[in-house]
């Protein structure tokens, strides 16, 4: 059965902004997902956050183009009332990370892929870096 992986927005922003030294591993993550080695998902609020950042450093049009291309690779999952409540009641120090975590749990993800592993120290899911993802899935 194919693994479902939750992609944190930092991984996507590495690709979108060409952020060194992370862009290489993050591009491979998207490539492996695009090639069907895993099912990549992101929360709906990640998309709006990515758009906001890209629009600030580029243009609205370029941000929209990037988001459209991203939607060909990953699936968007919703955040609901229960997810927000779980995040509020959790031990997560960063509310947004808590929301992402509970969104991934509710949608039965196997992994969270992020460069900020420490932010997910309270997660019940396996939290891996883009480099670890690539080692695991690029066989």
N, C-alpha and C positions, 0 to 999 in steps of 0.2 A: 504494500500500500504506500502511496506517495505521501511524503511528509508535508504538513502545512506549516509554513513559517511566517511569523509576524515580523515585518520589516520596520524597524524604527526609522523615524524621519532623518536621523543623522546620517544613516547609510545612503539615503537618497540624495541628501544635500551634498554629500561628498562627491557624488557623480555629477550633480547639476552644477556645482561650483568648481569642479576640478580640484578639490581640496587635497593637497599633498600632506603627508604621504599616504593618505587613505583611499584616494580615488581608484587605484588599481584593484585592490581587493573588493571594493564596493561595486565596481563595474562587473567583476566576475560573478558576484552574487546575482545581479540582475540578469546576466547572460545565462547562468545556470537555470534560473527560474524561467526565463524566456524559452529555454530549450526543454522545459518540462521535467527537470530533475527534482523539482519541488514546486509546491503551490505557494506562491507569495501573496500575502495579504497585508493590508494596511488599514488603519482606522480612518474614518471619514474626516476627523479633525486633523490628522496628519497632512492630508491633502491641502486643506486650507492654510495650515502653517507653512507648508512648503511653498505654496503660491505666494504667500505674504513675503517670505524671505526673498524669493526669486524676483518678485516685482520690485522690491527695494533696491536690489543690486543690478537689475537689468530693466526690462520693460514688461508691461502687462502682457503684451503679445508673446514675447519669448517665454514668459512663465506659463501662459496657456498652452503653448506648443509643447513645452516639456511635460506638463501634466497630461495632455492628450496622449503623448507617446508612452508615458508611464502607465496609463490605464490599459494599454495594450499588453502590459507585462504582469501587473498585479491586480488583484481583486480588492475592492473596497468593502470593508465590513462596518456595520453600524455600531454606534454607541447608544446604549439605552439607559433607562432610569436605574435599573439594578446595577449596571456597570459603574455608574457615577456613585451610587450609594456605597458599593463595595470599596471603591477607591477612597472615598471620604472616611470610611471606617477602618481602613488598612493602616499598616505600619509604614507605608511608603512616605518618605520625606518629601518627595516631589509629587504633587497631585497629578500632573499630566502623566508621569510615568506609571502611577497607580492606575489611572484610567486605561492606559495602553495595555498594562498587564492584565487587567480584568476583562478587557475587550478580547485579548488573545485567548484567555482561559475560556470565556464564554463561547468562543468560536472554535474551540478544540484544536488550537495550534499545538504543535509539538515543540517548537522552538521560538525564541525571540532573538532576532539578529540585531545587534547594536554594538556600537563602540563604547557605550557607557554601561558596561556590565555592572559596575558598583551601584548604579541607580536602581537595579532590579534585584538587589540582594534579598528581598523578601518574596520574590516570585517562586511559585510552585513549578514553573516551567523551566526547562533547560535554556539558559541564556548563553548565547555564543557570539563571538566576534565575527565580522565578515571573513577574516582569515580562517577561523575555525570552521565556519560554514563551508568555505571552499575546500578545505581538507576533507571534510566529511562527505560532501556531495560530488566533488570533482574526481570521479574514479575512472 
